[in-house]
């Protein structure tokens, strides 16, 4: 996964509570065993006016001009501003993959569904929890200012606005370190591959019966 340290990104607002994983990536796109190709179908039912599916060419589909992420002012957004309980519903990892492949690196909300929150860290997407009053303020500022950007600093755990206001957030130190290095659990383990091999070689001598075919 991609490493994350500091992001200065355009913000797109999704002013809906309880956005569930089926809305983020509908069930018909979950047949793939790959972790790629989900970006064009993020928010598929809201994003397009016609029905889609894994076998349909998305470039030929009609975009919904009323859907917020289709509006020109939010093209290229890397920060998604959301409402409470974002990512509720089923536990599909595909929802995080779809957001990441759409182009988002950060989702800011007052609260997240637990499984989505955990999946986000494992795939390089930073979920930032801020108080509801702060999120309300950010929604107002995004609406009032086209091209509104936020700076998200993972090392210092803060979100900075164009006016210089800073809002603190918290992340688990282990998860923060994984994000900074761009490593999931397997990647973190493989950093110790040489020590693991040395230990296995030692054990093979000490207890050869454990390694017999």
N, C-alpha and C positions, 0 to 999 in steps of 0.2 A: 504494500500500500504506500501511498505518497506520504512523505514526511510533512509535518506541520510545525511551524514556529510562529510566524507572524503573517497576517493577511490584511491587506488593505483592499476591500472588495465592495463592489456595487451591491446594494441591498434591494431585494424584492420582497414585498409584503404578501402574506397569505392570511387574510383576516377571517379565519374560520377556526373555531375550536374543534377538538376531537377529530382531526384529520387522521383517518385510519390507513393502515398499510394497503388495503384493497384499493383505496383511492390513489395512493402513491404509485402502486404498480398492480394493475388488475390481474386476476387469477389466470387468465388465458396466456399470460406471458411467463408463467412459472415452469413451463415444460423444459426449458433449456437447462442443461447441467453445467453450462459455462457461467462465468461471473461477468461476462461482458455483453454489450449490446442492448442494455436496458434503458439507456438515456432517452432515446426517441419515444419511449412509451411511458415515461414518468408522467403521472397525472393524466393518463391517456383518455379517460372518459370525460374529463373536463377540457382537455387540450384540443381535441378534435371534434368536428361536427358529425363525422361519419364513423361507423363502427370499424374497429381495427382487429388485428389478430397477428399471430406470429408469421403467417404466410403473406401478409399484405405489405406492400411497399408504402412506408409512411410518408415518403416524399410526395406521393400523389394524393394524400388525404387533405381535406379542408380544415384549416385551423379555425378555432373559435376565437373571433376577435375580442370577445368579452372576457376571456380568461386572462387573469392578471399576468401570467408568465409569458403570454403571447404579445403583450403590449411592447412597442418599440423601446420605451424608456427603461424597461427591465431586462433587455437583452444583454447577455454576458454577466448576469448577476452571479455572485459567488457566495452571498450571504442570504439565507432565507429567514425572514422574520415571521414567526408563527405564533399561534395562540396556545392555550393550555391543552395538555394531554395529547401532544403531537405524537403520531406514530402508534396510536392505539390499534387494537384489533389483533390479527394473527401475528405469529412470530417470524414471518418471512424475512430473511436477510436481503432478499431481492429489493426491498423498499429502500434500504440504505444504498445498495449498489446503483439503483436507478437515480437517486438524488445525486450521488457522486458523479455518475456518468452524464447527468444533465449539465453539471458544472458547479454544483454547490460544494463548498468546503466546510461551511459552518451553517448550523441551524440554531437560531436563538428563539427561546420560548420560555414561558413561566414554568412549564412542566412538560415532561415527556413520559410516555409509556415505558415501563422498566425494560422490557425486552428490546425495544427499539433503541433505547439509550445505550444498552450494553452492546448491541450489534454495531452501532455507529462507531464506537471507539475501535472495534475490531477491524473496521474497514477504512479507517482514515478520515471519517467525517466527524467533526467536532460539534457535539451538542452543548450549547451554552444555556444554563438556566439563570435568568435574571428575574427580579421581582416584577409582579404584574404591572405596578405603577410605572416602572422603567420601560417595560415593553410597550405600554400604552403611549408613553412619550415618544418612543422610537417610531411607532406607527404614525403618529401625527407629523413627525419631522420628515419621514419618508414621503408622505402624501404632499407635504408642502414644498419639497425641494427635489426637482428632477435631478438625477445623477447622484443621489444621496449615497454616501459611502461610510463604512465603519472600518476601524482598524481593530483587529482581534489579535491580542498578544497572548499566546499560550504560556510562555515562560513566566510572565508577570501576572497572568490570569486577570486580564482586564479588557474591556471593550471601550474604545475611545470614539467619540463623535467628532464631526467636523468642527464644532465649536470648542472642543478641548475637554468636554466632560468625560470622566472616566468612571466606568461601572465595573466593580469587581465580581468575579465568578470563581467557583471552586472546581477543581478536578482532582481525582484520585492521583497521588504521585506516581504510582506504577503505570496507570493509563496515560498520564501526561508524558512519561518517559518513552513509552512505546510510540506515541504519536510523534514526538520530537524526532525519533529515529526512523519512523516509517516502518515499524516492525509489529507484527502480530505475535501471538504466543509462540507459534512455531519459529518465527524469525528470531525472537529473543532467545529461545532454546538453542538454535543453531549457532548463536554467537559463541557457545561453549562446546562446539562440535569436537575440537581437538581434545579438550579435557574428557569429554564423554568417551571418545575412542580410546584414550589412554586408560580410563577406568575399566572399559570393557576388556581391553587386552590384559590388564592385571587380573580381573576376575576370571578370565579364561584360563589363566595359569593356576590361580588359587582354587577354583572350583570347576574343573573342565567338564564335569558331568552336566552342568547347567547349559553347556553349549553343544552337547552331542546331538546329532541328527535324530 
